[in-house]
Amino acid sequence: MSGDAGGGTRVGFIGLGDMGAPMAKKLLHWSGGLTVCDTRPEAVQPFTDAGAEAAGSPAELAAKCGVVCIAVVNDQQVRTVLTGEKGVLSTAAPGTVVAVHSTIGDESAVEFARLCAERGVELVDAPISGGAAGANSGRLAVMVGGSDNAVAAVREPFGCFADLVVHAGEVGAGTRMKLARNLLHFISFTAATEAQRLAEAAGLDIAALGKVVRHSDAVTGGAGSIMLRDTTAPLEEGDFWLPILTHVRELGEKDLSLALELGGRMGTELPLATLALSRFGDGLGVGQGAISAAWDSAGSAQRDRPATAAASRGSIAGQEVAAADQRNSGSPAQNDSKESE
Protein backbone atom coordinates (compact mmCIF):
# COMPACT_ATOMS: atom_id res chain seq x y z
CA MET A 1 0.00 0.00 0.00
CA SER A 2 1.33 3.42 -0.93
CA GLY A 3 1.87 6.46 1.21
CA ASP A 4 3.46 5.07 4.38
CA ALA A 5 4.90 7.86 6.52
CA GLY A 6 5.44 8.47 10.20
CA GLY A 7 4.58 4.88 11.12
CA GLY A 8 1.17 4.88 9.45
CA THR A 9 -0.64 5.04 6.14
CA ARG A 10 -0.99 8.50 4.64
CA VAL A 11 -4.62 9.55 4.44
CA GLY A 12 -6.00 11.72 1.69
CA PHE A 13 -9.17 13.75 2.08
CA ILE A 14 -11.10 15.05 -0.95
CA GLY A 15 -13.89 17.56 -0.32
CA LEU A 16 -13.46 20.18 2.41
CA GLY A 17 -17.03 21.41 2.75
CA ASP A 18 -19.25 21.78 5.80
CA MET A 19 -18.73 18.15 6.81
CA GLY A 20 -15.46 17.30 5.11
CA ALA A 21 -13.46 20.17 6.60
CA PRO A 22 -14.09 19.36 10.28
CA MET A 23 -13.55 15.65 9.58
CA ALA A 24 -10.25 16.33 7.83
CA LYS A 25 -9.22 18.71 10.62
CA LYS A 26 -9.34 15.77 13.05
CA LEU A 27 -6.79 14.01 10.83
CA LEU A 28 -4.20 16.78 10.95
CA HIS A 29 -2.23 14.88 13.59
CA TRP A 30 -2.66 11.46 11.97
CA SER A 31 0.64 9.61 12.28
CA GLY A 32 0.95 8.82 8.58
CA GLY A 33 0.28 12.36 7.45
CA LEU A 34 -2.61 14.06 5.69
CA THR A 35 -3.03 15.24 2.10
CA VAL A 36 -6.08 17.32 1.18
CA CYS A 37 -7.74 18.30 -2.08
CA ASP A 38 -10.55 20.71 -2.89
CA THR A 39 -11.45 22.84 -5.90
CA ARG A 40 -11.44 25.94 -3.68
CA PRO A 41 -7.99 27.23 -2.67
CA GLU A 42 -9.50 29.03 0.32
CA ALA A 43 -10.73 25.70 1.70
CA VAL A 44 -7.28 24.15 1.37
CA GLN A 45 -5.26 27.02 2.86
CA PRO A 46 -6.09 26.40 6.56
CA PHE A 47 -4.90 22.81 6.20
CA THR A 48 -1.60 23.63 4.57
CA ASP A 49 -1.08 26.31 7.21
CA ALA A 50 -1.58 23.58 9.83
CA GLY A 51 0.96 21.26 8.23
CA ALA A 52 -1.06 19.13 5.80
CA GLU A 53 0.01 18.62 2.19
CA ALA A 54 -2.15 19.86 -0.66
CA ALA A 55 -2.82 18.00 -3.90
CA GLY A 56 -3.91 19.72 -7.08
CA SER A 57 -6.15 16.85 -8.17
CA PRO A 58 -7.61 13.59 -6.90
CA ALA A 59 -5.04 11.76 -9.00
CA GLU A 60 -2.15 13.57 -7.35
CA LEU A 61 -3.61 12.84 -3.93
CA ALA A 62 -4.26 9.15 -4.62
CA ALA A 63 -0.68 8.64 -5.81
CA LYS A 64 0.53 9.49 -2.28
CA CYS A 65 -2.15 7.96 -0.04
CA GLY A 66 -3.10 4.49 1.10
CA VAL A 67 -6.54 5.58 2.35
CA VAL A 68 -8.56 8.10 0.35
CA CYS A 69 -11.62 9.71 1.96
CA ILE A 70 -14.20 11.36 -0.28
CA ALA A 71 -16.78 13.80 1.10
CA VAL A 72 -18.46 15.46 -1.88
CA VAL A 73 -22.11 16.22 -2.60
CA ASN A 74 -23.65 13.43 -4.65
CA ASP A 75 -23.25 10.33 -6.81
CA GLN A 76 -22.08 12.22 -9.89
CA GLN A 77 -19.38 14.09 -7.99
CA VAL A 78 -18.13 10.82 -6.48
CA ARG A 79 -18.01 9.30 -9.97
CA THR A 80 -16.02 12.28 -11.27
CA VAL A 81 -13.57 12.13 -8.37
CA LEU A 82 -13.03 8.42 -8.99
CA THR A 83 -13.08 8.06 -12.76
CA GLY A 84 -12.86 11.54 -14.25
CA GLU A 85 -9.81 13.10 -15.83
CA LYS A 86 -7.14 13.15 -13.10
CA GLY A 87 -9.39 10.97 -10.96
CA VAL A 88 -8.38 8.74 -8.07
CA LEU A 89 -8.38 5.54 -10.10
CA SER A 90 -5.88 6.89 -12.62
CA THR A 91 -3.06 6.71 -10.03
CA ALA A 92 -4.21 4.74 -6.96
CA ALA A 93 -1.94 1.79 -6.22
CA PRO A 94 -3.37 -1.69 -5.75
CA GLY A 95 -4.37 -2.13 -2.11
CA THR A 96 -5.50 1.47 -1.70
CA VAL A 97 -8.78 1.82 0.20
CA VAL A 98 -11.25 4.47 -0.96
CA ALA A 99 -13.88 5.55 1.58
CA VAL A 100 -16.95 7.38 0.29
CA HIS A 101 -18.51 9.43 3.08
CA SER A 102 -21.11 11.06 0.83
CA THR A 103 -24.68 9.79 1.10
CA ILE A 104 -25.17 8.21 -2.32
CA GLY A 105 -27.36 5.45 -3.75
CA ASP A 106 -26.49 2.00 -2.46
CA GLU A 107 -26.40 0.67 -6.03
CA SER A 108 -23.97 3.44 -6.94
CA ALA A 109 -21.71 2.29 -4.10
CA VAL A 110 -21.72 -1.25 -5.50
CA GLU A 111 -20.93 0.06 -8.99
CA PHE A 112 -18.11 2.26 -7.73
CA ALA A 113 -16.66 -0.70 -5.79
CA ARG A 114 -16.65 -2.75 -9.00
CA LEU A 115 -14.79 0.02 -10.87
CA CYS A 116 -12.27 0.22 -8.05
CA ALA A 117 -11.78 -3.55 -7.98
CA GLU A 118 -10.76 -3.47 -11.64
CA ARG A 119 -7.70 -1.46 -10.52
CA GLY A 120 -7.01 -3.57 -7.44
CA VAL A 121 -8.46 -0.84 -5.21
CA GLU A 122 -11.01 -1.51 -2.47
CA LEU A 123 -13.96 0.78 -1.79
CA VAL A 124 -16.00 1.12 1.36
CA ASP A 125 -19.19 3.14 1.51
CA ALA A 126 -18.89 4.97 4.80
CA PRO A 127 -21.68 7.52 5.26
CA ILE A 128 -21.71 9.44 8.49
CA SER A 129 -24.26 10.56 11.05
CA GLY A 130 -23.94 13.31 13.62
CA GLY A 131 -23.86 16.47 11.56
CA ALA A 132 -21.36 19.32 11.80
CA ALA A 133 -21.51 19.22 15.60
CA GLY A 134 -20.44 15.58 15.61
CA ALA A 135 -17.71 16.25 13.08
CA ASN A 136 -16.31 19.15 15.09
CA SER A 137 -16.31 17.19 18.32
CA GLY A 138 -15.00 13.94 16.82
CA ARG A 139 -18.20 12.12 17.74
CA LEU A 140 -19.57 11.03 14.38
CA ALA A 141 -21.05 7.61 13.73
CA VAL A 142 -19.76 5.92 10.57
CA MET A 143 -21.69 3.10 8.92
CA VAL A 144 -19.29 1.10 6.76
CA GLY A 145 -19.98 -1.35 3.97
CA GLY A 146 -17.04 -3.35 2.65
CA SER A 147 -14.73 -6.30 3.16
CA ASP A 148 -13.29 -7.15 6.55
CA ASN A 149 -9.79 -6.18 5.39
CA ALA A 150 -10.90 -2.82 3.99
CA VAL A 151 -12.87 -1.97 7.11
CA ALA A 152 -9.88 -2.91 9.28
CA ALA A 153 -7.72 -0.53 7.25
CA VAL A 154 -9.98 2.47 7.88
CA ARG A 155 -11.02 1.92 11.49
CA GLU A 156 -8.06 3.71 13.03
CA PRO A 157 -8.14 6.85 10.85
CA PHE A 158 -11.95 6.96 11.15
CA GLY A 159 -11.45 6.96 14.91
CA CYS A 160 -9.98 10.46 14.62
CA PHE A 161 -13.38 11.94 13.72
CA ALA A 162 -15.82 9.26 14.92
CA ASP A 163 -16.44 7.50 18.20
CA LEU A 164 -18.68 4.85 16.65
CA VAL A 165 -17.69 2.81 13.59
CA VAL A 166 -20.17 0.10 12.63
CA HIS A 167 -19.36 -2.54 10.01
CA ALA A 168 -22.80 -2.82 8.43
CA GLY A 169 -21.94 -5.58 5.93
CA GLU A 170 -20.83 -5.78 2.31
CA VAL A 171 -20.41 -2.76 0.06
CA GLY A 172 -23.72 -0.88 -0.08
CA ALA A 173 -24.75 -1.90 3.42
CA GLY A 174 -23.31 1.25 4.97
CA THR A 175 -25.44 3.38 2.67
CA ARG A 176 -28.54 1.28 3.32
CA MET A 177 -28.06 1.75 7.06
CA LYS A 178 -27.62 5.51 6.58
CA LEU A 179 -30.83 5.68 4.53
CA ALA A 180 -32.73 3.83 7.25
CA ARG A 181 -31.25 6.11 9.88
CA ASN A 182 -32.18 9.23 7.90
CA LEU A 183 -35.68 7.89 7.28
CA LEU A 184 -36.18 8.10 11.04
CA HIS A 185 -34.47 11.49 11.15
CA PHE A 186 -36.64 13.25 8.61
CA ILE A 187 -39.92 11.55 9.56
CA SER A 188 -39.21 12.76 13.08
CA PHE A 189 -38.71 16.27 11.70
CA THR A 190 -42.14 16.02 10.09
CA ALA A 191 -43.54 14.82 13.40
CA ALA A 192 -41.88 17.79 15.09
CA THR A 193 -43.67 20.19 12.76
CA GLU A 194 -46.96 18.46 13.61
CA ALA A 195 -46.24 18.82 17.31
CA GLN A 196 -45.46 22.49 16.78
CA ARG A 197 -48.79 23.04 15.03
CA LEU A 198 -50.64 21.43 17.92
CA ALA A 199 -48.71 23.46 20.51
CA GLU A 200 -49.22 26.70 18.59
CA ALA A 201 -52.95 26.04 18.23
CA ALA A 202 -53.08 25.46 21.99
CA GLY A 203 -51.43 28.84 22.62
CA LEU A 204 -48.08 27.48 23.73
CA ASP A 205 -44.57 28.87 23.18
CA ILE A 206 -43.19 26.48 20.54
CA ALA A 207 -39.60 27.65 21.13
CA ALA A 208 -39.98 26.57 24.76
CA LEU A 209 -41.40 23.25 23.56
CA GLY A 210 -38.27 22.80 21.44
CA LYS A 211 -36.08 23.31 24.51
CA VAL A 212 -38.04 20.63 26.37
CA VAL A 213 -37.75 18.18 23.45
CA ARG A 214 -34.00 18.65 23.08
CA HIS A 215 -33.45 18.38 26.83
CA SER A 216 -35.50 15.23 27.32
CA ASP A 217 -34.21 13.50 24.17
CA ALA A 218 -30.65 14.10 25.36
CA VAL A 219 -31.57 12.24 28.56
CA THR A 220 -33.74 9.44 27.16
CA GLY A 221 -32.12 8.89 23.77
CA GLY A 222 -35.27 9.78 21.87
CA ALA A 223 -36.57 7.32 19.29
CA GLY A 224 -33.33 5.35 19.36
CA SER A 225 -34.05 4.25 22.92
CA ILE A 226 -36.44 1.54 21.69
CA MET A 227 -34.15 0.25 18.94
CA LEU A 228 -32.61 -2.53 21.03
CA ARG A 229 -33.95 -5.75 19.49
CA ASP A 230 -32.29 -7.69 16.66
CA THR A 231 -35.58 -8.37 14.85
CA THR A 232 -38.91 -6.70 14.14
CA ALA A 233 -40.85 -9.96 14.50
CA PRO A 234 -43.76 -10.04 16.99
CA LEU A 235 -42.67 -10.81 20.53
CA GLU A 236 -43.57 -14.17 22.01
CA GLU A 237 -44.61 -15.01 25.55
CA GLY A 238 -41.60 -15.19 27.82
CA ASP A 239 -39.53 -12.77 25.78
CA PHE A 240 -37.54 -10.38 27.98
CA TRP A 241 -38.79 -7.37 26.00
CA LEU A 242 -42.50 -8.25 26.09
CA PRO A 243 -43.45 -6.58 29.41
CA ILE A 244 -41.14 -3.62 28.74
CA LEU A 245 -42.46 -2.82 25.28
CA THR A 246 -46.04 -3.56 26.31
CA HIS A 247 -45.63 -0.87 28.95
CA VAL A 248 -44.19 1.48 26.29
CA ARG A 249 -47.24 0.75 24.13
CA GLU A 250 -49.67 1.58 26.92
CA LEU A 251 -47.95 4.87 27.64
CA GLY A 252 -47.62 5.74 23.97
CA GLU A 253 -51.21 4.95 23.03
CA LYS A 254 -52.49 6.93 25.99
CA ASP A 255 -50.41 9.99 25.17
CA LEU A 256 -51.08 9.83 21.44
CA SER A 257 -54.83 9.59 21.99
CA LEU A 258 -54.73 12.53 24.39
CA ALA A 259 -52.83 14.57 21.79
CA LEU A 260 -55.37 13.61 19.13
CA GLU A 261 -58.21 14.60 21.44
CA LEU A 262 -56.55 17.98 22.00
CA GLY A 263 -56.04 18.34 18.26
CA GLY A 264 -59.73 17.67 17.70
CA ARG A 265 -60.66 20.44 20.12
CA MET A 266 -58.17 22.83 18.53
CA GLY A 267 -59.25 21.96 14.99
CA THR A 268 -55.69 20.87 14.17
CA GLU A 269 -55.17 17.90 11.87
CA LEU A 270 -52.55 15.43 13.13
CA PRO A 271 -52.18 12.80 10.40
CA LEU A 272 -48.86 11.40 11.65
CA ALA A 273 -50.22 11.05 15.17
CA THR A 274 -53.29 9.22 13.84
CA LEU A 275 -51.10 6.81 11.88
CA ALA A 276 -48.73 6.39 14.83
CA LEU A 277 -51.57 5.47 17.19
CA SER A 278 -52.86 2.87 14.76
CA ARG A 279 -49.47 1.23 14.18
CA PHE A 280 -47.57 1.86 17.40
CA GLY A 281 -48.09 -1.48 19.13
CA ASP A 282 -47.54 -3.56 16.03
CA GLY A 283 -44.34 -1.67 15.34
CA LEU A 284 -43.09 -2.49 18.83
CA GLY A 285 -43.90 -6.15 18.25
CA VAL A 286 -46.54 -6.37 20.97
CA GLY A 287 -49.69 -5.87 18.91
CA GLN A 288 -52.31 -3.18 18.97
CA GLY A 289 -53.47 -2.06 22.39
CA ALA A 290 -56.99 -1.45 23.65
CA ILE A 291 -56.90 2.33 23.22
CA SER A 292 -55.71 2.11 19.62
CA ALA A 293 -58.24 -0.59 18.77
CA ALA A 294 -61.05 1.45 20.26
CA TRP A 295 -59.89 4.56 18.45
CA ASP A 296 -59.77 2.73 15.12
CA SER A 297 -63.21 1.24 15.61
CA ALA A 298 -64.72 4.64 16.33
CA GLY A 299 -64.16 5.74 12.75
CA SER A 300 -62.67 8.99 11.46
CA ALA A 301 -65.94 10.92 11.53
CA GLN A 302 -66.49 10.29 15.22
CA ARG A 303 -62.92 10.91 16.30
CA ASP A 304 -62.76 14.30 14.59
CA ARG A 305 -65.78 15.68 16.47
CA PRO A 306 -65.09 18.14 19.31
CA ALA A 307 -65.10 16.53 22.72
CA THR A 308 -68.12 17.01 24.95
CA ALA A 309 -68.76 16.47 28.61
CA ALA A 310 -69.91 12.96 27.78
CA ALA A 311 -67.26 10.30 27.29
CA SER A 312 -66.86 10.03 23.51
CA ARG A 313 -64.87 7.48 21.61
CA GLY A 314 -62.38 10.29 20.94
CA SER A 315 -61.56 10.58 24.64
CA ILE A 316 -59.57 8.43 27.01
CA ALA A 317 -62.69 7.63 29.02
CA GLY A 318 -64.57 6.68 25.89
CA GLN A 319 -61.70 4.53 24.67
CA GLU A 320 -61.53 2.69 27.98
CA VAL A 321 -65.28 2.06 27.90
CA ALA A 322 -65.07 0.87 24.32
CA ALA A 323 -62.12 -1.37 25.13
CA ALA A 324 -64.06 -2.90 28.04
CA ASP A 325 -67.09 -3.46 25.81
CA GLN A 326 -64.86 -5.10 23.24
CA ARG A 327 -63.33 -7.44 25.81
CA ASN A 328 -66.73 -8.34 27.25
CA SER A 329 -68.44 -8.95 23.93
CA GLY A 330 -65.54 -10.65 22.20
CA SER A 331 -66.16 -8.53 19.11
CA PRO A 332 -64.81 -5.16 17.92
CA ALA A 333 -66.54 -2.15 19.41
CA GLN A 334 -69.09 -0.61 17.07
CA ASN A 335 -69.29 3.04 16.22
CA ASP A 336 -72.42 4.53 17.82
CA SER A 337 -72.98 7.97 16.41
CA LYS A 338 -75.45 8.80 19.21
CA GLU A 339 -72.97 8.13 22.00
CA SER A 340 -71.56 11.66 22.12
CA GLU A 341 -74.79 13.45 21.38
N, C-alpha and C positions, 0 to 999 in steps of 0.2 A: 504494500500500500504506500502511496506517495505521501510526501509532506511531513515526514517525521521531524520533529524539532523539539528541543527542550524536554525530552522524555515522553512526549505524547504525539498524537496525530494532529497535524495542523487542521483547523476547522475553517471553512469558508462560509461566509454568510452573504446571500444575495437578496436584496430587498430590505431597505432600512426605513420603512414607513412607521406608522403608529405602533404596530406590534413588533415588526422586525428590529427596529432600532433598540428598544429596551431589552429585547432578547439578546441581541448581539452585544450590547453593553455588558451583560453578565458574563460574556466570554472573553472579555479583554484580558483577563488574567489566566486564561486557559494555558496549561503548561506547554502545549504544542504550538501555541501561537494562533493568531486570528488574522484572516484576510477578508476584507469586505468589498462589496461591489454594489453600486447603485447608479442609476442614470443621472442622479442629481449630485453634483460636486458638493453642494452645501450639506447634504446628508452624510457624505463620506468624511468631510473635514474633521468633525469632532473625534472620529475614530482614529484617524492618522495622528491627530494631536495627542491622543492617549496611548499611542504606541502600536496600533494595528497597522498592517500593510493594506494598501489599496490595490485593487485590480481593475484594469480598464474594461474588462469584459468577463462574462461567465467562463469563457474558454481559458483566459489567463488565470482566473481564480482556480478553476478545476485542475489545472496543470500542477498546482502547488499543494493541493489539499486532499486529505484522505477522507474527510467527511465534508459534504457540501450541503448546507441548509438553505432552503429556498422559502421565502416569505413574500410572495407577490400576490396580486389581486385575485386572479381567476385561472381557469383551465388553460385558456389561450396563452396567457403570460407564462405559465409554467412550461407549456409546450415550446414557446419561443426560447426561454432560458435554456431548456434542455437541447433542443434540436435545431434552433435557428442558426444563422450565420454567427460564428464565434460563440456557439453554445457550449454548454458543459460537456456534452458527449463527444465533441470534436477533439478534446484533449484529456479527458478523465482516464486515469490508468485503471486497468483491471483491478478489482478489489475495492475501488472507491465506493463509498456509501452515500447516496443522495437522499436527503430527507426533505420531503415536501410538507411544509407547515400550513400552506394555504388550504382553505376548505374548498375542495374541488369535487367533481363527481367520482363516485367509487369506481365506476367503469373506466374513467380517465386514469385513475391511479394504476389500475391493472394494465392499461395500455402503455402508460409511461414506464412501468416496471419491465414490460416486454422489450421496449426500445432500449432501455438501459442494459438489459441482460444480453442483448446482441453485442454489446461492447464489453461484456464482462463486468459491468457495473451493477451494483444492487441498489434498489430503491425501496425506501420505506415511506408510506404515507403516515404523516405524523401531525395531524391537526391538533390545535391547542384549545384549551378552555381556561378562562380566568380573566380575559380582557387585559387592558393596559395596566390596570392596577396589579394584576397577578404577574405580568411581565416585569414591571418595575420592582416588585418585591421579591422576584424569584420564586413565586409560588404558583406557577402555571401547572395545569394538568395536561399531559401529552398522551394521546391515544395513538398507539403505533401499530401499523400493519406491516408485516414483513417476516423474513426468515429469522430463526433464532440467532444466527451469526450476525446478521445485519443489526438486529435490535441490540445485541450485546455491544456492538461497536459504537452505538450512539447513546447508550444509557448514561455514561459518565459525562460527556459534554452536555447532554440534555439536563443533567442534574444541576448545571450552573444556573438555569433559568426556570426549572420546574422542580417541585417537591413531590410530584406524583407522575410516574411514567408507567403506563399500563400497556402490556403487550396484548392487543385485542385479537390477534390472529394473523392470517395471511395478508398479503397486500390487498388493500381495499377495506379491510376490517376496521382500521383506524378511522377512516372516513365514515364508514357506516355508523360507528359508535358516536362520532361527532354529530352526525345528522340526527341520531336519536336523542342525543343530549340537547341539541339546539331546538328540536321539536318541543321538548319540555320547556325550554327557555322562552321561546316566543309565544307558545300557547299561554304560558303563565303571564307574559306581558299583556296578552289580550284579556286574560282574567283580571289582571290588575286594572285595566281600563274599565272593565265592568264594575269592579268594586268601587272605583272612583265615582262612577256615575251614580251608583246607589248611595254612597256617602254624601255626594253633592246634593242629590235630591232630598236627602234627609237633613240638610242644613249643616253638615259637618265640615270641618277644615280638612281638606284632602291632603294638604301638605303634612299636617300632623299625623294623619293616617299613614302616610308614607314612612314617617319616622318610626311609628309603631311596627309596621311590617318589617322594615330593615332590622330593627332591634330584635324582634322576636325570631326572625328567620336566622339571624346570626347565632342565636342561642339554640334553637331547635334543629337547625339544618334545613328547614323548609321542606319542599317536596321530596328532596333526596333522603329524608329521614325514614321514609317507608320503603326505600329501594334496597332491601336487605336479603331478599330471597333469590335463589338461583333459577327460579322458574315462575311462570305466570299461571301455571295450572291451578285449578281449584284446590283449596286445602282440604285434607282429610281429617277425620276424627283422630285425635291424639297428636296431631302436628303441633310442635312448639309454638308456631306463630298463630294458630287458630284463635285462642282467647285474646291475644294481643290485638290482632287485626280486626277481630269482631268488635272489640271495644272501640277501636279507631272508627269503624263503620258507624257505630251507634252515635258517637260524638259528631262525626261528619254529617250524617243524615239529619241529625237534629239541627245543627247549625246552618246547613244549607237550606233546610225547609224554613227556618226562621228568617233567613235572608230573603228567600223568595216571598214569604208573607209580607215582609217589609217592602219589598219591591212592588208587590201588588198594591199596597196602600199608597205608595209614592207614585204609582203609574210608571215605573221604570222597568223596562224589559230586561231580563237577565237570562239570555239564552244559554250561555255556558253553564250557569248555575243549575238551570233546569236539566241540561244534559248530564252534568256531574252528579246530581242527585239520583238520576235514573241508573247510572252506570257505576257509581262509587263502589258499592259492595262487591259487584262482580269483578271489578278491576282489582280489588284487594284479594280476591280469591275466596271470599267468604259468602258470596251470594247476596242478593238484594235483601235489605232489611225491611222491617215492618213499616217504617215511616215512608220509605221510598215506594214500596208497593202500594200503600194507601194513596200516596200522592199521584202515582201513575193511574190508579183506578178511578180517581176523581175526574180525570179528563181535563183538557186544557181550558175549556170554557169555565168550569167551576173554579179552577185554581186561580184564574186571572181576576175573579171578582174581588172587590174590596172586602176586607174582613168586617164582620159585624160582631155584636156582643155574643151572638150564638156561636157555638163551636162549629166552624165550617171545615170542610175537608182540606182547605188551604191553611189551616192552623194546626199547631202542635196538638191541641186538645182533640181537634177533629180527626187528625191522623191516628192518634192513639185509640180513639173510639172505633175508627174504621178498622184498624189493625186487630183490635179485640173481636170485632164482629167477624172479620175474616177468619181468625183462629177458631172461633166458636162454630161458624157455619161450615168451615172446610172448603169454602169457595171464595173467589175474589170478591172484595167489597164492590157493591154496585153504586154508580153515581146516582144520587137522589137530588134532583135539582131543587126540591122544596126544602132541603135540609137547612139551608142558610137563609131562607126567606122569613 
